[in-house]
Amino acid sequence: MKTKPFLTLEDTRSIAAAAEAEAQRNGWAVTIAIADDGGHLLWLQRLDGAPPISAHIAPAKARTAAVGRRESRVYEEMINQGRVSFLSAPTLEGMLEGGLPIMHGGQCLGAVGVSGVKSAEDAQIARAGIAALGAGG
């Protein structure tokens, strides 16, 4: 039987705290979502002033990055380059920059999705959260 690493509640709290700190350092009101490797929501945090829609977009970005095992930005770029058929891909709803997988030892542990500011800034916040864990995004 094989074993694989997974996100613990402590890991999730560390990621969320680092992501929140990055958002607050920059004065950005966002929603932070963390999903497990199957795209199931482990954490949702909407900072004061974050737009209500961000509470829907952030988990979708996290789910897309987790099940796709790649940044959600990749799907956005494919669609923008004319591969519009990806709009019909099942389970992929958050095909916008701001969702990053949490990779460790070649395994996807889950993903962080952020929404509320410019897409590159969303991704910056997600990266800061993942960095706190010591895993690559």
DOLO-691652 format. One record per residue: residue in one letter; z, y, x of N, C-alpha, C, CB in turn. Coordinates in steps of 0.02 Angstrom, whole numbers, padded with zeros to 5 digits, always signed. Atoms other than C-alpha are relative to their C-alpha. Glycine has a CB too. Layout:
<recs>
aZYXZYXZYXZYX
...
</recs>
This chain:
<recs>
m+00000-00059+00042+00000+00000+00000+00000+00062+00044+00061+00000-00048
k+00004-00062-00038-00044+00173+00064+00049+00051-00029-00071+00028+00000
t-00042-00054+00023+00068+00324+00053-00035+00066+00013+00070-00001+00035
k+00030-00066-00010+00023+00507+00039+00053+00053-00008-00059+00011-00049
p-00047-00055+00007+00113+00671+00058-00009+00034-00069-00009+00052+00056
f+00004-00036+00063+00151+00775-00097+00045+00062+00003+00021-00045-00059
l-00040-00061+00004+00224+00944-00143+00066-00014-00035-00039+00056-00036
t-00066+00005+00032+00410+00946-00178+00015+00066-00036+00055-00017+00052
l-00021-00062+00032+00498+01075-00284+00018+00052+00052+00060-00012-00048
e-00018-00046-00055+00566+01152-00123-00064+00030+00031+00041-00037+00053
d+00064-00025-00027+00387+01164-00054-00030+00052-00047-00049-00059+00009
t+00029-00045+00051+00329+01245-00215+00036+00067+00000+00003-00033-00070
r-00039-00062-00003+00469+01372-00209-00016+00041+00062+00075-00015-00003
s+00017-00035-00063+00428+01415-00027-00068+00033-00005+00001-00049+00059
i+00068-00027+00008+00244+01440-00067+00003+00061-00046-00048-00053-00028
a-00004-00054+00049+00285+01547-00219+00035+00061+00029+00037-00024-00063
a-00037-00056-00029+00411+01654-00124-00043+00039+00050+00065-00024+00033
a+00043-00033-00050+00289+01689+00018-00058+00036-00033-00027-00051+00050
a+00055-00033+00036+00147+01728-00103+00026+00063-00035-00031-00049-00051
e-00030-00058+00033+00260+01844-00203+00014+00056+00050+00064-00019-00037
a-00015-00050-00051+00316+01932-00044-00064+00036+00023+00035-00033+00061
e+00064-00030-00020+00134+01961+00008-00025+00047-00054-00053-00055+00014
a+00022-00043+00055+00092+02030-00164+00042+00064-00003+00003-00038-00067
q-00044-00058+00005+00243+02145-00167-00007+00047+00059+00072-00022-00007
r+00010-00041-00061+00214+02204+00012-00060+00047-00010-00011-00046+00062
n+00061-00039+00012+00044+02267-00048+00000+00037-00066-00060-00045+00004
g-00004-00033+00064+00101+02329-00218-00048-00028-00052-00014+00073+00009
w+00048+00032+00045-00008+02203-00311+00037-00039-00054-00047-00047+00039
a-00028+00035+00057+00040+02142-00485-00047-00058-00017+00009+00048-00061
v+00042+00059+00009-00026+01964-00497+00039-00056-00034-00028-00023+00067
t-00030+00064+00021+00005+01793-00570-00015-00050+00054-00028-00023-00070
i+00005+00051-00051+00035+01651-00448+00009-00068-00034+00054+00010+00057
a-00003+00068+00028+00000+01471-00498-00004-00050+00057-00056-00012-00052
i+00003+00054-00049+00032+01314-00397-00008-00065-00039+00065-00002+00045
a+00016+00064+00033-00041+01146-00447+00008-00057+00049-00071+00002-00030
d-00001+00060-00043-00022+00969-00381-00071-00022+00015+00041-00057-00033
d+00067+00022-00021-00168+00869-00312-00045-00020-00058+00007-00057+00047
g+00040+00015+00060-00225+00824-00488-00014+00061-00042+00036-00052-00041
g+00011-00061+00037-00228+01005-00544+00052+00015-00052-00066-00002-00032
h-00054-00010+00050-00068+00991-00647+00046+00056+00024+00040-00065-00012
l-00039-00059-00016+00033+01151-00651+00072-00019+00020+00001+00048-00059
l-00069+00009-00024+00194+01148-00548+00039+00065-00005+00000-00024+00072
w-00034-00065-00002+00231+01335-00546-00046+00053-00029+00019+00019+00073
l+00036-00058+00025+00176+01490-00640+00047+00059+00000-00029-00013-00072
q-00042-00060-00007+00244+01662-00599-00043+00062-00011+00035+00002+00069
r+00036-00062+00014+00179+01822-00676+00045+00059+00019-00021+00005-00075
l-00039-00058-00023+00241+01975-00582-00004+00057-00050-00025+00023+00070
d-00001-00057+00045+00288+02132-00678-00064+00040+00008+00061+00044+00013
g+00060-00040-00001+00132+02228-00725-00065-00040+00007+00003+00048+00054
a+00061+00040-00006+00010+02083-00700-00034-00005-00068+00017-00072+00027
p+00035+00004+00065-00125+02079-00834+00011-00068-00034-00076+00011+00011
p-00012+00063+00036-00095+01948-00970-00053-00053+00015+00002+00014-00074
i+00052+00049-00012-00264+01866-00936+00010-00037+00066-00069+00034+00001
s-00011+00032-00065-00208+01829-00757+00042-00064-00007+00035+00048+00047
a-00040+00060+00012-00086+01700-00828-00043-00059-00022+00053+00013-00053
h+00048+00053+00016-00239+01601-00885-00045-00014+00060-00041+00020-00062
i+00048+00006-00055-00352+01634-00735+00032-00034+00061-00028+00068+00019
a-00032+00028-00060-00228+01591-00595+00007-00076-00003+00069+00032+00009
p-00003+00074+00003-00193+01412-00656-00069-00033+00002+00037-00021-00063
a+00067+00028-00001-00379+01384-00683-00027-00001+00071-00047+00041-00045
k+00022-00002-00070-00415+01438-00503+00036-00055+00040+00015+00069+00031
a-00038+00052-00036-00276+01323-00438-00027-00069-00018+00075+00005-00017
r+00026+00065+00022-00340+01176-00541-00068-00015+00031-00005-00003-00077
t+00067+00008-00028-00518+01203-00482+00004-00016+00075-00043+00063-00011
a-00007+00012-00072-00465+01211-00299+00031-00069+00014+00043+00054+00032
a-00033+00065-00011-00354+01056-00316-00048-00058-00013+00061-00006-00044
v+00044+00057+00016-00477+00941-00403-00065+00001+00038-00014-00002-00075
g+00061-00005-00039-00625+01006-00305+00011-00007+00074-00032+00066-00013
r-00018+00006-00071-00532+00997-00139-00034+00052+00044-00018-00070+00024
r+00031-00055-00037-00610+01163-00088+00019+00065-00034-00078-00007+00004
e-00016-00065+00029-00586+01348-00115-00042+00012-00063-00013+00057+00051
s+00036-00015+00062-00634+01404-00290-00058+00047+00013+00048+00031-00052
r+00053-00046-00020-00740+01537-00205-00067-00036+00011+00020+00038+00063
v+00061+00039-00015-00865+01401-00155-00042-00008-00063+00018-00069+00030
y+00036+00009+00063-00911+01371-00337-00030+00067-00023+00047-00027-00054
e+00026-00066+00018-00928+01557-00371-00063+00016+00040+00054+00054+00012
e+00058-00014-00042-01047+01573-00223-00061-00042-00020+00018-00014+00073
m+00056+00042+00022-01152+01425-00281-00033+00028-00063+00024-00073-00013
i+00025-00027+00063-01169+01500-00454-00038+00065+00013+00057+00012-00051
n+00032-00064-00016-01209+01673-00384-00066-00009+00037+00047+00043+00041
q+00062+00014-00036-01344+01594-00276-00051-00037-00043+00015-00040+00063
g+00049+00027+00047-01430+01525-00431+00013-00070-00025-00065+00001+00032
r-00015+00068+00024-01350+01355-00456+00044+00004-00062+00034-00043+00056
v-00038-00014+00061-01296+01401-00632+00021-00064-00037-00040+00043-00046
s-00020+00063+00032-01283+01218-00683+00074-00015+00011-00043-00058+00027
f-00071+00010-00012-01108+01222-00608+00043+00029-00056+00021+00030+00067
l-00037-00028+00057-01055+01324-00760+00018-00054-00051-00041+00055-00033
s-00014+00054+00048-01059+01160-00857+00041-00056+00032-00064-00027-00027
a-00039+00052-00034-00956+01060-00730+00066-00012-00038+00014+00018+00074
p-00062+00014+00037-00812+00972-00819+00061+00016+00042+00002-00074-00021
t-00065-00016-00029-00634+01027-00779+00001+00062+00044+00025-00057+00038
l+00002-00058-00044-00691+01173-00671-00007+00063-00043-00058-00005+00052
e+00000-00061+00040-00644+01333-00761+00009+00063+00042+00054-00004-00053
g-00017-00058-00041-00580+01448-00625-00046+00005+00061+00072-00004+00022
m+00049-00001-00054-00738+01464-00522-00009+00071+00027-00068-00028-00023
l-00004-00068-00028-00687+01632-00447+00042-00004+00063+00030+00051-00051
e-00040+00000-00061-00616+01673-00276+00073+00012-00017-00026+00055+00049
g-00071-00008+00011-00428+01659-00268+00037-00066-00010+00012+00043-00060
g-00031+00066+00002-00396+01471-00279-00011-00035+00066-00028-00041-00059
l+00006+00034-00065-00359+01379-00116+00036-00066-00001+00028+00045+00056
p-00034+00065-00004-00321+01196-00087+00053+00001+00055-00050-00056+00012
i-00051+00008-00051-00166+01149+00011-00015-00067+00034+00074+00002-00031
m+00021+00060-00036-00226+01026+00143+00051-00016+00055-00070+00009+00030
h-00046+00022-00053-00117+00923+00261-00022-00069+00022+00075-00001-00024
g+00021+00065-00026-00178+00784+00373-00060-00029-00036+00056-00048-00003
g+00059+00024+00035-00343+00774+00280+00011-00016-00073-00027-00060+00034
q-00018+00014+00070-00254+00754+00113+00010+00066-00037+00063-00043-00005
c-00013-00058+00043-00254+00880-00029+00067-00011-00035-00057+00011-00052
l-00066+00004+00031-00075+00911-00084+00002+00036-00067+00053+00029+00045
g+00001-00042+00059-00121+01034-00220-00038+00063+00015+00072+00016-00025
a+00036-00063-00010-00179+01213-00231+00041+00059-00026-00068-00002-00035
v-00029-00062+00024-00127+01393-00256-00056+00041-00030+00037+00039+00058
g+00047-00045+00033-00218+01507-00378+00035+00066-00014-00028-00031-00065
v-00029-00067+00011-00189+01694-00389-00051+00041-00038+00020+00034+00067
s+00044-00045+00038-00260+01821-00511+00037+00064-00016-00024-00034-00065
g-00029-00064+00020-00232+02004-00545-00027+00059+00038+00073-00002+00008
v+00029-00054-00040-00314+02105-00406-00071-00022+00020+00044+00016+00062
k+00066+00020-00022-00480+02096-00314+00002-00072+00026-00026+00047+00056
s+00001+00071-00017-00534+01918-00279+00022-00014+00072-00069-00027-00010
a-00020+00010-00070-00516+01934-00089+00075+00010+00009-00040+00047+00046
e-00072-00012-00004-00341+02002-00115+00039-00058-00032+00019+00066-00034
d-00030+00060+00031-00299+01857-00232+00003-00056+00053-00042-00024-00062
a+00003+00052-00051-00354+01739-00092+00049+00014+00057-00072-00006+00028
q-00048-00019-00053-00250+01835+00036+00071-00020-00020-00004+00077+00013
i-00067+00018+00024-00095+01808-00070+00009-00076+00001+00011+00027-00072
a-00003+00074+00000-00134+01622-00091+00007-00026+00071-00064-00030-00033
r-00005+00021-00071-00159+01604+00098+00070+00011+00027-00052+00038+00043
a-00068-00014-00023+00009+01686+00131+00049-00052-00027+00021+00071-00022
g-00043+00052+00029+00092+01562+00014-00008-00067+00036-00015-00009-00073
i+00013+00063-00034+00009+01413+00095+00026+00001+00072-00075-00016+00000
a-00024-00006-00070+00052+01477+00270+00075-00013+00005-00016+00070+00027
a-00072+00012-00001+00237+01469+00225+00016-00074+00003+00033+00032-00061
l-00009+00072+00000+00217+01282+00203-00019-00031+00067-00040-00031-00056
g+00023+00026-00064+00134+01262+00372-00060-00045-00007+00056-00037+00034
a+00061+00040+00012-00021+01180+00295-00059+00047-00003+00005-00041-00066
g+00061-00041+00002-00200+01243+00305-00027+00004-00070-00052-00028+00046
g+00029-00009+00066-00293+01309+00155-00072-00018-00002+00007+00069-00023
</recs>
